[in-house]
Amino acid sequence: MKYILLSTITCPECGHRKDETMPTDACQFFYECELCGKVIKPKLGDCCVYCSFGTVKCPPIQEGTDCCGN
């Protein structure tokens, strides 16, 4: 299966948006906004910052499996 690896993360603090390439071998639990410096974490029930604040869900979720065992 081919995954979409490019996701645009939007900072919930300042609204800054940035295209990022998602890792395929690990979950990303923290992300620091380059504009305001806020470190964001996934929302309750989400496995990673891409699932909470990205335009595309992480590869395991795209595949239909649990992300990092969550």
Distance bins in CASP14 RR format, pairs under 12 A and 6 or more apart:
PFRMAT RR
TARGET T0000
AUTHOR 0000-0000-0000
RMODE 2
METHOD distances of the structure
MODEL  1
1 24 0 0 0 0 0 1 0 0 0 0 0
1 59 0 0 0 0 1 0 0 0 0 0 0
1 60 0 0 0 0 0 1 0 0 0 0 0
1 62 1 0 0 1 0 0 0 0 0 0 0
1 63 1 0 0 1 0 0 0 0 0 0 0
1 64 0 0 0 0 1 0 0 0 0 0 0
1 65 0 0 0 0 0 1 0 0 0 0 0
2 24 0 0 0 0 0 1 0 0 0 0 0
2 59 0 0 0 0 1 0 0 0 0 0 0
2 62 0 0 0 0 1 0 0 0 0 0 0
2 63 0 0 0 0 0 1 0 0 0 0 0
3 21 0 0 0 0 0 1 0 0 0 0 0
3 22 1 0 0 1 0 0 0 0 0 0 0
3 23 0 0 0 0 0 1 0 0 0 0 0
3 24 1 0 0 1 0 0 0 0 0 0 0
3 25 0 0 0 0 0 1 0 0 0 0 0
3 50 0 0 0 0 0 1 0 0 0 0 0
3 56 0 0 0 0 1 0 0 0 0 0 0
3 57 0 0 0 0 1 0 0 0 0 0 0
3 58 0 0 0 0 1 0 0 0 0 0 0
3 59 1 0 1 0 0 0 0 0 0 0 0
3 60 0 0 0 0 1 0 0 0 0 0 0
3 61 0 0 0 0 1 0 0 0 0 0 0
3 62 1 0 1 0 0 0 0 0 0 0 0
3 63 1 0 0 1 0 0 0 0 0 0 0
3 64 0 0 0 0 0 1 0 0 0 0 0
3 65 0 0 0 0 0 1 0 0 0 0 0
4 19 0 0 0 0 0 1 0 0 0 0 0
4 21 0 0 0 0 0 1 0 0 0 0 0
4 22 0 0 0 0 1 0 0 0 0 0 0
4 24 0 0 0 0 0 1 0 0 0 0 0
4 50 0 0 0 0 0 1 0 0 0 0 0
4 54 0 0 0 0 0 1 0 0 0 0 0
4 55 0 0 0 0 1 0 0 0 0 0 0
4 56 1 0 1 0 0 0 0 0 0 0 0
4 57 0 0 0 0 1 0 0 0 0 0 0
4 58 0 0 0 0 1 0 0 0 0 0 0
4 59 0 0 0 0 1 0 0 0 0 0 0
4 61 0 0 0 0 0 1 0 0 0 0 0
4 62 1 0 0 1 0 0 0 0 0 0 0
4 63 0 0 0 0 0 1 0 0 0 0 0
5 19 0 0 0 0 0 1 0 0 0 0 0
5 20 0 0 0 0 1 0 0 0 0 0 0
5 21 1 0 1 0 0 0 0 0 0 0 0
5 22 1 0 1 0 0 0 0 0 0 0 0
5 23 0 0 0 0 1 0 0 0 0 0 0
5 24 1 0 0 1 0 0 0 0 0 0 0
5 25 0 0 0 0 0 1 0 0 0 0 0
5 50 0 0 0 0 1 0 0 0 0 0 0
5 55 0 0 0 0 0 1 0 0 0 0 0
5 56 0 0 0 0 1 0 0 0 0 0 0
5 57 0 0 0 0 0 1 0 0 0 0 0
5 58 0 0 0 0 1 0 0 0 0 0 0
5 59 1 0 0 1 0 0 0 0 0 0 0
5 62 0 0 0 0 1 0 0 0 0 0 0
6 18 0 0 0 0 0 1 0 0 0 0 0
6 19 1 0 1 0 0 0 0 0 0 0 0
6 20 1 0 0 1 0 0 0 0 0 0 0
6 21 1 0 1 0 0 0 0 0 0 0 0
6 22 1 0 0 1 0 0 0 0 0 0 0
6 50 0 0 0 0 0 1 0 0 0 0 0
6 54 0 0 0 0 0 1 0 0 0 0 0
6 55 0 0 0 0 1 0 0 0 0 0 0
6 56 1 0 0 1 0 0 0 0 0 0 0
6 59 0 0 0 0 0 1 0 0 0 0 0
7 17 0 0 0 0 0 1 0 0 0 0 0
7 18 0 0 0 0 1 0 0 0 0 0 0
7 19 1 0 0 1 0 0 0 0 0 0 0
7 20 1 0 0 1 0 0 0 0 0 0 0
7 21 0 0 0 0 1 0 0 0 0 0 0
7 22 1 0 1 0 0 0 0 0 0 0 0
7 23 0 0 0 0 0 1 0 0 0 0 0
7 28 0 0 0 0 0 1 0 0 0 0 0
7 31 0 0 0 0 0 1 0 0 0 0 0
7 48 0 0 0 0 0 1 0 0 0 0 0
7 49 0 0 0 0 1 0 0 0 0 0 0
7 50 1 0 1 0 0 0 0 0 0 0 0
7 51 0 0 0 0 1 0 0 0 0 0 0
7 52 0 0 0 0 0 1 0 0 0 0 0
7 53 0 0 0 0 1 0 0 0 0 0 0
7 54 1 0 1 0 0 0 0 0 0 0 0
7 55 1 0 1 0 0 0 0 0 0 0 0
7 56 1 0 1 0 0 0 0 0 0 0 0
7 57 1 0 0 1 0 0 0 0 0 0 0
7 58 0 0 0 0 1 0 0 0 0 0 0
7 59 0 0 0 0 0 1 0 0 0 0 0
7 61 0 0 0 0 0 1 0 0 0 0 0
7 62 0 0 0 0 0 1 0 0 0 0 0
8 15 0 0 0 0 0 1 0 0 0 0 0
8 16 0 0 0 0 0 1 0 0 0 0 0
8 17 1 0 1 0 0 0 0 0 0 0 0
8 18 1 0 0 1 0 0 0 0 0 0 0
8 19 1 0 1 0 0 0 0 0 0 0 0
8 20 1 0 0 1 0 0 0 0 0 0 0
8 21 0 0 0 0 0 1 0 0 0 0 0
8 22 0 0 0 0 0 1 0 0 0 0 0
8 49 0 0 0 0 0 1 0 0 0 0 0
8 50 0 0 0 0 1 0 0 0 0 0 0
8 53 0 0 0 0 1 0 0 0 0 0 0
8 54 1 0 0 1 0 0 0 0 0 0 0
8 55 1 0 1 0 0 0 0 0 0 0 0
8 56 1 0 0 1 0 0 0 0 0 0 0
9 15 0 0 0 0 1 0 0 0 0 0 0
9 16 0 0 0 0 1 0 0 0 0 0 0
9 17 1 0 0 1 0 0 0 0 0 0 0
9 18 1 0 1 0 0 0 0 0 0 0 0
9 19 0 0 0 0 1 0 0 0 0 0 0
9 20 1 0 1 0 0 0 0 0 0 0 0
9 21 0 0 0 0 0 1 0 0 0 0 0
9 22 0 0 0 0 1 0 0 0 0 0 0
9 28 0 0 0 0 1 0 0 0 0 0 0
9 30 0 0 0 0 0 1 0 0 0 0 0
9 31 1 0 0 1 0 0 0 0 0 0 0
9 32 0 0 0 0 0 1 0 0 0 0 0
9 33 0 0 0 0 1 0 0 0 0 0 0
9 34 0 0 0 0 0 1 0 0 0 0 0
9 35 0 0 0 0 0 1 0 0 0 0 0
9 38 0 0 0 0 0 1 0 0 0 0 0
9 40 0 0 0 0 1 0 0 0 0 0 0
9 42 0 0 0 0 0 1 0 0 0 0 0
9 48 0 0 0 0 0 1 0 0 0 0 0
9 49 1 0 0 1 0 0 0 0 0 0 0
9 50 1 0 0 1 0 0 0 0 0 0 0
9 51 0 0 0 0 0 1 0 0 0 0 0
9 52 0 0 0 0 1 0 0 0 0 0 0
9 53 1 0 1 0 0 0 0 0 0 0 0
9 54 1 0 1 0 0 0 0 0 0 0 0
9 55 0 0 0 0 1 0 0 0 0 0 0
9 56 0 0 0 0 1 0 0 0 0 0 0
9 58 0 0 0 0 0 1 0 0 0 0 0
10 16 1 0 0 1 0 0 0 0 0 0 0
10 17 1 0 1 0 0 0 0 0 0 0 0
10 18 0 0 0 0 1 0 0 0 0 0 0
10 19 0 0 0 0 0 1 0 0 0 0 0
10 20 0 0 0 0 0 1 0 0 0 0 0
10 31 0 0 0 0 0 1 0 0 0 0 0
10 33 0 0 0 0 1 0 0 0 0 0 0
10 35 0 0 0 0 0 1 0 0 0 0 0
10 36 0 0 0 0 0 1 0 0 0 0 0
10 38 0 0 0 0 0 1 0 0 0 0 0
10 40 0 0 0 0 1 0 0 0 0 0 0
10 49 0 0 0 0 0 1 0 0 0 0 0
10 50 0 0 0 0 0 1 0 0 0 0 0
10 52 0 0 0 0 1 0 0 0 0 0 0
10 53 1 0 1 0 0 0 0 0 0 0 0
10 54 1 0 0 1 0 0 0 0 0 0 0
10 55 0 0 0 0 1 0 0 0 0 0 0
11 17 1 0 0 1 0 0 0 0 0 0 0
11 18 0 0 0 0 1 0 0 0 0 0 0
11 20 0 0 0 0 0 1 0 0 0 0 0
11 31 0 0 0 0 1 0 0 0 0 0 0
11 32 0 0 0 0 1 0 0 0 0 0 0
11 33 1 1 0 0 0 0 0 0 0 0 0
11 34 0 0 0 0 1 0 0 0 0 0 0
11 35 1 0 0 1 0 0 0 0 0 0 0
11 36 1 0 0 1 0 0 0 0 0 0 0
11 37 0 0 0 0 1 0 0 0 0 0 0
11 38 1 0 0 1 0 0 0 0 0 0 0
11 39 0 0 0 0 0 1 0 0 0 0 0
11 40 1 0 0 1 0 0 0 0 0 0 0
11 49 0 0 0 0 0 1 0 0 0 0 0
11 52 0 0 0 0 0 1 0 0 0 0 0
11 53 1 0 0 1 0 0 0 0 0 0 0
11 54 0 0 0 0 0 1 0 0 0 0 0
12 31 0 0 0 0 0 1 0 0 0 0 0
12 33 0 0 0 0 1 0 0 0 0 0 0
12 36 0 0 0 0 0 1 0 0 0 0 0
12 38 1 0 0 1 0 0 0 0 0 0 0
12 39 0 0 0 0 0 1 0 0 0 0 0
12 40 1 0 0 1 0 0 0 0 0 0 0
12 41 0 0 0 0 0 1 0 0 0 0 0
12 42 0 0 0 0 0 1 0 0 0 0 0
12 43 0 0 0 0 1 0 0 0 0 0 0
12 49 0 0 0 0 0 1 0 0 0 0 0
12 52 0 0 0 0 1 0 0 0 0 0 0
12 53 1 0 0 1 0 0 0 0 0 0 0
12 54 0 0 0 0 0 1 0 0 0 0 0
13 31 0 0 0 0 0 1 0 0 0 0 0
13 32 0 0 0 0 0 1 0 0 0 0 0
13 33 1 0 0 1 0 0 0 0 0 0 0
13 35 0 0 0 0 1 0 0 0 0 0 0
13 36 1 0 1 0 0 0 0 0 0 0 0
13 37 0 0 0 0 1 0 0 0 0 0 0
13 38 1 0 1 0 0 0 0 0 0 0 0
13 39 0 0 0 0 1 0 0 0 0 0 0
13 40 1 0 0 1 0 0 0 0 0 0 0
13 53 0 0 0 0 0 1 0 0 0 0 0
14 33 1 0 0 1 0 0 0 0 0 0 0
14 34 0 0 0 0 0 1 0 0 0 0 0
14 35 1 0 1 0 0 0 0 0 0 0 0
14 36 1 0 1 0 0 0 0 0 0 0 0
14 37 0 0 0 0 1 0 0 0 0 0 0
14 38 1 0 0 1 0 0 0 0 0 0 0
14 40 0 0 0 0 0 1 0 0 0 0 0
15 33 0 0 0 0 1 0 0 0 0 0 0
15 34 0 0 0 0 0 1 0 0 0 0 0
15 35 0 0 0 0 1 0 0 0 0 0 0
15 36 0 0 0 0 1 0 0 0 0 0 0
15 37 0 0 0 0 0 1 0 0 0 0 0
15 38 0 0 0 0 1 0 0 0 0 0 0
15 40 0 0 0 0 0 1 0 0 0 0 0
15 53 0 0 0 0 1 0 0 0 0 0 0
15 54 0 0 0 0 0 1 0 0 0 0 0
16 31 0 0 0 0 0 1 0 0 0 0 0
16 32 0 0 0 0 0 1 0 0 0 0 0
16 33 1 0 1 0 0 0 0 0 0 0 0
16 34 1 0 0 1 0 0 0 0 0 0 0
16 35 1 1 0 0 0 0 0 0 0 0 0
16 36 1 0 0 1 0 0 0 0 0 0 0
16 37 0 0 0 0 1 0 0 0 0 0 0
16 38 0 0 0 0 1 0 0 0 0 0 0
16 40 0 0 0 0 0 1 0 0 0 0 0
16 53 0 0 0 0 0 1 0 0 0 0 0
17 33 0 0 0 0 1 0 0 0 0 0 0
17 34 0 0 0 0 0 1 0 0 0 0 0
17 35 0 0 0 0 1 0 0 0 0 0 0
17 53 0 0 0 0 1 0 0 0 0 0 0
17 54 0 0 0 0 1 0 0 0 0 0 0
17 55 0 0 0 0 1 0 0 0 0 0 0
18 31 0 0 0 0 1 0 0 0 0 0 0
18 32 0 0 0 0 0 1 0 0 0 0 0
18 33 0 0 0 0 1 0 0 0 0 0 0
18 34 1 0 0 1 0 0 0 0 0 0 0
18 35 0 0 0 0 1 0 0 0 0 0 0
18 36 0 0 0 0 0 1 0 0 0 0 0
18 37 0 0 0 0 0 1 0 0 0 0 0
18 40 0 0 0 0 0 1 0 0 0 0 0
18 49 0 0 0 0 0 1 0 0 0 0 0
18 50 0 0 0 0 0 1 0 0 0 0 0
18 53 0 0 0 0 0 1 0 0 0 0 0
18 54 0 0 0 0 1 0 0 0 0 0 0
18 55 0 0 0 0 0 1 0 0 0 0 0
19 34 0 0 0 0 0 1 0 0 0 0 0
19 50 0 0 0 0 0 1 0 0 0 0 0
19 54 0 0 0 0 1 0 0 0 0 0 0
19 55 0 0 0 0 1 0 0 0 0 0 0
19 56 0 0 0 0 0 1 0 0 0 0 0
20 28 0 0 0 0 1 0 0 0 0 0 0
20 31 1 0 0 1 0 0 0 0 0 0 0
20 32 0 0 0 0 0 1 0 0 0 0 0
20 33 0 0 0 0 0 1 0 0 0 0 0
20 34 0 0 0 0 0 1 0 0 0 0 0
20 48 0 0 0 0 0 1 0 0 0 0 0
20 49 0 0 0 0 1 0 0 0 0 0 0
20 50 1 0 0 1 0 0 0 0 0 0 0
20 53 0 0 0 0 0 1 0 0 0 0 0
20 54 0 0 0 0 1 0 0 0 0 0 0
20 55 0 0 0 0 0 1 0 0 0 0 0
20 56 0 0 0 0 1 0 0 0 0 0 0
20 58 0 0 0 0 0 1 0 0 0 0 0
21 28 0 0 0 0 0 1 0 0 0 0 0
21 50 0 0 0 0 0 1 0 0 0 0 0
21 56 0 0 0 0 0 1 0 0 0 0 0
21 58 0 0 0 0 0 1 0 0 0 0 0
21 59 0 0 0 0 0 1 0 0 0 0 0
22 28 1 0 0 1 0 0 0 0 0 0 0
22 31 0 0 0 0 0 1 0 0 0 0 0
22 47 0 0 0 0 0 1 0 0 0 0 0
22 48 0 0 0 0 1 0 0 0 0 0 0
22 49 0 0 0 0 1 0 0 0 0 0 0
22 50 1 0 1 0 0 0 0 0 0 0 0
22 51 0 0 0 0 0 1 0 0 0 0 0
22 53 0 0 0 0 0 1 0 0 0 0 0
22 54 0 0 0 0 1 0 0 0 0 0 0
22 55 0 0 0 0 0 1 0 0 0 0 0
22 56 1 0 0 1 0 0 0 0 0 0 0
22 57 0 0 0 0 1 0 0 0 0 0 0
22 58 1 0 1 0 0 0 0 0 0 0 0
22 59 1 0 0 1 0 0 0 0 0 0 0
22 60 0 0 0 0 0 1 0 0 0 0 0
22 61 0 0 0 0 0 1 0 0 0 0 0
22 62 0 0 0 0 1 0 0 0 0 0 0
22 67 0 0 0 0 0 1 0 0 0 0 0
23 29 0 0 0 0 0 1 0 0 0 0 0
23 31 0 0 0 0 0 1 0 0 0 0 0
23 48 0 0 0 0 1 0 0 0 0 0 0
23 49 0 0 0 0 0 1 0 0 0 0 0
23 50 0 0 0 0 1 0 0 0 0 0 0
23 58 0 0 0 0 1 0 0 0 0 0 0
23 59 0 0 0 0 1 0 0 0 0 0 0
23 60 0 0 0 0 0 1 0 0 0 0 0
23 67 0 0 0 0 0 1 0 0 0 0 0
23 68 0 0 0 0 0 1 0 0 0 0 0
24 50 0 0 0 0 0 1 0 0 0 0 0
24 58 0 0 0 0 1 0 0 0 0 0 0
24 59 1 0 1 0 0 0 0 0 0 0 0
24 60 0 0 0 0 1 0 0 0 0 0 0
24 62 0 0 0 0 0 1 0 0 0 0 0
24 63 0 0 0 0 0 1 0 0 0 0 0
24 67 0 0 0 0 0 1 0 0 0 0 0
25 58 0 0 0 0 0 1 0 0 0 0 0
25 59 0 0 0 0 1 0 0 0 0 0 0
25 60 0 0 0 0 0 1 0 0 0 0 0
25 68 0 0 0 0 0 1 0 0 0 0 0
26 47 0 0 0 0 0 1 0 0 0 0 0
26 48 0 0 0 0 1 0 0 0 0 0 0
26 50 0 0 0 0 0 1 0 0 0 0 0
26 58 0 0 0 0 1 0 0 0 0 0 0
26 59 0 0 0 0 0 1 0 0 0 0 0
26 60 0 0 0 0 0 1 0 0 0 0 0
26 67 0 0 0 0 0 1 0 0 0 0 0
26 68 1 0 0 1 0 0 0 0 0 0 0
27 41 0 0 0 0 0 1 0 0 0 0 0
27 42 0 0 0 0 1 0 0 0 0 0 0
27 46 0 0 0 0 0 1 0 0 0 0 0
27 47 1 0 1 0 0 0 0 0 0 0 0
27 48 1 0 1 0 0 0 0 0 0 0 0
27 49 0 0 0 0 1 0 0 0 0 0 0
27 50 0 0 0 0 1 0 0 0 0 0 0
27 51 0 0 0 0 1 0 0 0 0 0 0
27 52 0 0 0 0 0 1 0 0 0 0 0
27 57 0 0 0 0 0 1 0 0 0 0 0
27 58 1 0 0 1 0 0 0 0 0 0 0
27 59 0 0 0 0 1 0 0 0 0 0 0
27 60 0 0 0 0 1 0 0 0 0 0 0
27 61 0 0 0 0 0 1 0 0 0 0 0
27 66 0 0 0 0 0 1 0 0 0 0 0
27 67 1 0 1 0 0 0 0 0 0 0 0
27 68 1 0 1 0 0 0 0 0 0 0 0
27 69 0 0 0 0 1 0 0 0 0 0 0
27 70 0 0 0 0 1 0 0 0 0 0 0
28 39 0 0 0 0 0 1 0 0 0 0 0
28 40 0 0 0 0 0 1 0 0 0 0 0
28 41 0 0 0 0 0 1 0 0 0 0 0
28 42 0 0 0 0 1 0 0 0 0 0 0
28 46 0 0 0 0 0 1 0 0 0 0 0
28 47 0 0 0 0 1 0 0 0 0 0 0
28 48 1 0 1 0 0 0 0 0 0 0 0
28 49 1 0 1 0 0 0 0 0 0 0 0
28 50 1 0 0 1 0 0 0 0 0 0 0
28 51 0 0 0 0 1 0 0 0 0 0 0
28 52 0 0 0 0 0 1 0 0 0 0 0
28 53 0 0 0 0 0 1 0 0 0 0 0
28 54 0 0 0 0 0 1 0 0 0 0 0
28 58 1 0 0 1 0 0 0 0 0 0 0
28 59 0 0 0 0 0 1 0 0 0 0 0
28 60 0 0 0 0 0 1 0 0 0 0 0
28 67 0 0 0 0 0 1 0 0 0 0 0
28 68 0 0 0 0 1 0 0 0 0 0 0
29 39 0 0 0 0 0 1 0 0 0 0 0
29 40 0 0 0 0 1 0 0 0 0 0 0
29 41 1 0 0 1 0 0 0 0 0 0 0
29 42 1 0 0 1 0 0 0 0 0 0 0
29 43 0 0 0 0 0 1 0 0 0 0 0
29 46 0 0 0 0 0 1 0 0 0 0 0
29 47 0 0 0 0 1 0 0 0 0 0 0
29 48 1 0 0 1 0 0 0 0 0 0 0
29 49 1 0 0 1 0 0 0 0 0 0 0
29 50 0 0 0 0 0 1 0 0 0 0 0
29 51 0 0 0 0 0 1 0 0 0 0 0
29 52 0 0 0 0 0 1 0 0 0 0 0
29 58 0 0 0 0 0 1 0 0 0 0 0
29 67 0 0 0 0 0 1 0 0 0 0 0
29 68 0 0 0 0 1 0 0 0 0 0 0
29 70 0 0 0 0 0 1 0 0 0 0 0
30 37 0 0 0 0 0 1 0 0 0 0 0
30 38 0 0 0 0 0 1 0 0 0 0 0
30 39 1 0 1 0 0 0 0 0 0 0 0
30 40 1 0 0 1 0 0 0 0 0 0 0
30 41 1 0 0 1 0 0 0 0 0 0 0
30 42 0 0 0 0 1 0 0 0 0 0 0
30 48 0 0 0 0 1 0 0 0 0 0 0
30 49 1 0 0 1 0 0 0 0 0 0 0
30 50 0 0 0 0 0 1 0 0 0 0 0
30 52 0 0 0 0 0 1 0 0 0 0 0
30 53 0 0 0 0 0 1 0 0 0 0 0
31 37 0 0 0 0 0 1 0 0 0 0 0
31 38 0 0 0 0 1 0 0 0 0 0 0
31 39 1 0 0 1 0 0 0 0 0 0 0
31 40 1 0 1 0 0 0 0 0 0 0 0
31 41 0 0 0 0 1 0 0 0 0 0 0
31 42 0 0 0 0 1 0 0 0 0 0 0
31 48 0 0 0 0 1 0 0 0 0 0 0
31 49 1 0 1 0 0 0 0 0 0 0 0
31 50 0 0 0 0 1 0 0 0 0 0 0
31 51 0 0 0 0 0 1 0 0 0 0 0
31 52 0 0 0 0 1 0 0 0 0 0 0
31 53 1 0 0 1 0 0 0 0 0 0 0
31 54 0 0 0 0 1 0 0 0 0 0 0
32 38 1 0 0 1 0 0 0 0 0 0 0
32 39 1 0 1 0 0 0 0 0 0 0 0
32 40 1 0 0 1 0 0 0 0 0 0 0
32 41 0 0 0 0 0 1 0 0 0 0 0
32 49 0 0 0 0 0 1 0 0 0 0 0
33 39 1 0 0 1 0 0 0 0 0 0 0
33 40 1 0 0 1 0 0 0 0 0 0 0
33 49 0 0 0 0 0 1 0 0 0 0 0
33 53 0 0 0 0 1 0 0 0 0 0 0
34 40 0 0 0 0 0 1 0 0 0 0 0
38 49 0 0 0 0 0 1 0 0 0 0 0
38 53 0 0 0 0 0 1 0 0 0 0 0
39 49 0 0 0 0 1 0 0 0 0 0 0
40 46 0 0 0 0 0 1 0 0 0 0 0
40 48 0 0 0 0 0 1 0 0 0 0 0
40 49 1 0 1 0 0 0 0 0 0 0 0
40 50 0 0 0 0 0 1 0 0 0 0 0
40 51 0 0 0 0 0 1 0 0 0 0 0
40 52 1 0 0 1 0 0 0 0 0 0 0
40 53 1 0 0 1 0 0 0 0 0 0 0
40 54 0 0 0 0 0 1 0 0 0 0 0
41 47 0 0 0 0 0 1 0 0 0 0 0
41 48 0 0 0 0 1 0 0 0 0 0 0
41 49 1 0 0 1 0 0 0 0 0 0 0
41 51 0 0 0 0 0 1 0 0 0 0 0
41 52 0 0 0 0 1 0 0 0 0 0 0
41 53 0 0 0 0 1 0 0 0 0 0 0
42 48 1 0 1 0 0 0 0 0 0 0 0
42 49 1 0 1 0 0 0 0 0 0 0 0
42 50 0 0 0 0 1 0 0 0 0 0 0
42 51 1 0 0 1 0 0 0 0 0 0 0
42 52 1 0 1 0 0 0 0 0 0 0 0
42 53 0 0 0 0 1 0 0 0 0 0 0
42 54 0 0 0 0 0 1 0 0 0 0 0
42 57 0 0 0 0 0 1 0 0 0 0 0
42 58 0 0 0 0 1 0 0 0 0 0 0
42 61 0 0 0 0 0 1 0 0 0 0 0
42 67 0 0 0 0 1 0 0 0 0 0 0
42 68 0 0 0 0 0 1 0 0 0 0 0
42 70 0 0 0 0 1 0 0 0 0 0 0
43 49 0 0 0 0 1 0 0 0 0 0 0
43 50 0 0 0 0 0 1 0 0 0 0 0
43 51 0 0 0 0 1 0 0 0 0 0 0
43 52 1 0 1 0 0 0 0 0 0 0 0
43 53 0 0 0 0 1 0 0 0 0 0 0
43 54 0 0 0 0 0 1 0 0 0 0 0
44 51 0 0 0 0 0 1 0 0 0 0 0
44 52 0 0 0 0 1 0 0 0 0 0 0
44 70 0 0 0 0 0 1 0 0 0 0 0
45 51 0 0 0 0 1 0 0 0 0 0 0
45 52 0 0 0 0 1 0 0 0 0 0 0
45 61 0 0 0 0 0 1 0 0 0 0 0
45 66 0 0 0 0 0 1 0 0 0 0 0
45 67 0 0 0 0 0 1 0 0 0 0 0
45 70 1 0 0 1 0 0 0 0 0 0 0
46 52 1 0 1 0 0 0 0 0 0 0 0
46 53 0 0 0 0 1 0 0 0 0 0 0
46 54 0 0 0 0 0 1 0 0 0 0 0
46 57 0 0 0 0 1 0 0 0 0 0 0
46 58 0 0 0 0 1 0 0 0 0 0 0
46 61 0 0 0 0 1 0 0 0 0 0 0
46 66 0 0 0 0 0 1 0 0 0 0 0
46 67 0 0 0 0 1 0 0 0 0 0 0
46 68 0 0 0 0 0 1 0 0 0 0 0
46 70 0 0 0 0 1 0 0 0 0 0 0
47 57 0 0 0 0 1 0 0 0 0 0 0
47 58 1 0 0 1 0 0 0 0 0 0 0
47 59 0 0 0 0 0 1 0 0 0 0 0
47 60 1 0 0 1 0 0 0 0 0 0 0
47 61 1 0 0 1 0 0 0 0 0 0 0
47 62 0 0 0 0 0 1 0 0 0 0 0
47 64 0 0 0 0 0 1 0 0 0 0 0
47 65 0 0 0 0 0 1 0 0 0 0 0
47 66 1 0 0 1 0 0 0 0 0 0 0
47 67 1 1 0 0 0 0 0 0 0 0 0
47 68 1 0 1 0 0 0 0 0 0 0 0
47 69 1 0 0 1 0 0 0 0 0 0 0
47 70 1 0 1 0 0 0 0 0 0 0 0
48 54 0 0 0 0 1 0 0 0 0 0 0
48 56 0 0 0 0 0 1 0 0 0 0 0
48 57 0 0 0 0 1 0 0 0 0 0 0
48 58 1 0 1 0 0 0 0 0 0 0 0
48 59 0 0 0 0 0 1 0 0 0 0 0
48 60 0 0 0 0 1 0 0 0 0 0 0
48 61 0 0 0 0 1 0 0 0 0 0 0
48 62 0 0 0 0 0 1 0 0 0 0 0
48 66 0 0 0 0 0 1 0 0 0 0 0
48 67 1 0 0 1 0 0 0 0 0 0 0
48 68 1 0 0 1 0 0 0 0 0 0 0
48 69 0 0 0 0 0 1 0 0 0 0 0
48 70 0 0 0 0 1 0 0 0 0 0 0
49 56 0 0 0 0 0 1 0 0 0 0 0
49 57 0 0 0 0 0 1 0 0 0 0 0
49 58 0 0 0 0 1 0 0 0 0 0 0
49 67 0 0 0 0 0 1 0 0 0 0 0
50 56 1 0 0 1 0 0 0 0 0 0 0
50 57 1 0 0 1 0 0 0 0 0 0 0
50 58 1 0 1 0 0 0 0 0 0 0 0
50 59 0 0 0 0 1 0 0 0 0 0 0
50 60 0 0 0 0 0 1 0 0 0 0 0
50 61 0 0 0 0 1 0 0 0 0 0 0
50 62 0 0 0 0 0 1 0 0 0 0 0
50 67 0 0 0 0 1 0 0 0 0 0 0
50 68 0 0 0 0 0 1 0 0 0 0 0
51 57 1 0 1 0 0 0 0 0 0 0 0
51 58 1 0 1 0 0 0 0 0 0 0 0
51 59 0 0 0 0 0 1 0 0 0 0 0
51 60 0 0 0 0 1 0 0 0 0 0 0
51 61 1 0 1 0 0 0 0 0 0 0 0
51 62 0 0 0 0 0 1 0 0 0 0 0
51 64 0 0 0 0 0 1 0 0 0 0 0
51 66 0 0 0 0 0 1 0 0 0 0 0
51 67 1 0 0 1 0 0 0 0 0 0 0
51 68 0 0 0 0 0 1 0 0 0 0 0
51 70 0 0 0 0 1 0 0 0 0 0 0
52 58 0 0 0 0 0 1 0 0 0 0 0
52 61 0 0 0 0 0 1 0 0 0 0 0
52 67 0 0 0 0 0 1 0 0 0 0 0
54 61 0 0 0 0 0 1 0 0 0 0 0
56 62 1 0 0 1 0 0 0 0 0 0 0
57 63 0 0 0 0 1 0 0 0 0 0 0
57 64 0 0 0 0 1 0 0 0 0 0 0
57 65 0 0 0 0 0 1 0 0 0 0 0
57 67 0 0 0 0 1 0 0 0 0 0 0
58 64 0 0 0 0 0 1 0 0 0 0 0
58 65 0 0 0 0 0 1 0 0 0 0 0
58 66 0 0 0 0 0 1 0 0 0 0 0
58 67 1 0 1 0 0 0 0 0 0 0 0
58 68 0 0 0 0 1 0 0 0 0 0 0
58 70 0 0 0 0 0 1 0 0 0 0 0
59 65 0 0 0 0 1 0 0 0 0 0 0
59 66 0 0 0 0 0 1 0 0 0 0 0
59 67 0 0 0 0 1 0 0 0 0 0 0
59 68 0 0 0 0 0 1 0 0 0 0 0
60 66 1 0 0 1 0 0 0 0 0 0 0
60 67 1 0 1 0 0 0 0 0 0 0 0
60 68 1 0 0 1 0 0 0 0 0 0 0
60 69 0 0 0 0 1 0 0 0 0 0 0
60 70 0 0 0 0 1 0 0 0 0 0 0
61 67 1 0 1 0 0 0 0 0 0 0 0
61 68 0 0 0 0 0 1 0 0 0 0 0
61 69 0 0 0 0 0 1 0 0 0 0 0
61 70 0 0 0 0 1 0 0 0 0 0 0
END
